[in-house]
Amino acid sequence: MSNAEFQRHPRMSLGPEQHSHIAAAYDKAAFDTSLPAYTRVAFAKKAAWFRLLARVGKKKERAALAKQKAQEPQPNPFSFWGRKATATRVGKALFTGRASSARAKP
C-alpha cells in the first residue's frame, strides 16, 4: 500500500448560516421528550457547539470584510482642486483670499 492511500481528505467547511441551521436541528432534538435524557443532553451540547461555531464564523466574516474595506484605496479628499493646484497656490488661496498669484494686486 502506498502512502497516498492513507492521506486524509480535506474537510468540507461550513458557513455560519449552515452552522446555525445545524444548531437549530440539534436544539429541536434536545427538546424531544420521546428521547432518553442522556441523548437529549448530548444533542443540547452539540447544539451549543454549533452555535459557537456560527458565532465565530460570523465574526471571521466581519473581520475579513473590514480588512478588505481597509485595503481599498480611499478617495483623495483634495481632488476638487484639480491636478494643477500646488500646495503653495492652495496655501495662498486659503490665507490671502486670492486663488492665483497672476491676479493683479488691489
MOQUIWO-V534728 format. One record per backbone hydrogen bond with DSSP energy under -0.5 kcal/mol. NH is the residue of the N-H (numbers start at 1). CO is the residue of the C=O. E is the energy in kcal/mol with one decimal. If there is no record, write none. Layout:
BEGIN
NH|CO|E  NH|CO|E
END
This chain:
BEGIN
5|2|-0.7  6|3|-1.0  7|4|-0.8  13|11|-0.6  19|15|-2.3  20|16|-2.2  21|17|-2.0  22|18|-2.4  23|19|-2.5  24|20|-2.1  25|21|-2.0  26|22|-2.3  27|23|-2.4  28|24|-2.2  29|25|-2.0  30|26|-2.3  31|27|-1.3  32|29|-1.3  33|31|-0.8  35|32|-1.4  40|36|-2.0  41|37|-2.3  42|38|-1.8  43|39|-2.4  44|40|-2.3  45|41|-2.2  46|42|-2.2  47|43|-2.4  48|44|-2.2  49|45|-2.1  50|46|-2.4  51|47|-2.1  52|48|-2.1  53|49|-2.3  54|50|-2.0  55|51|-2.3  56|52|-2.5  57|53|-2.4  58|54|-2.3  59|55|-2.1  60|56|-2.3  61|57|-2.2  62|58|-2.3  63|59|-2.4  64|60|-2.4  65|61|-2.3  66|62|-2.4  67|63|-2.4  68|64|-2.3  69|65|-2.5  70|66|-2.1  71|67|-1.4  72|68|-0.7  72|69|-0.6  77|75|-0.5  79|76|-1.4  81|78|-1.4  82|79|-1.2  90|86|-2.5  91|87|-2.4  92|88|-2.6  93|89|-2.4  94|90|-2.0  95|91|-2.4  96|92|-2.9  97|92|-0.7  97|93|-0.6  98|92|-0.8  103|100|-0.8
END
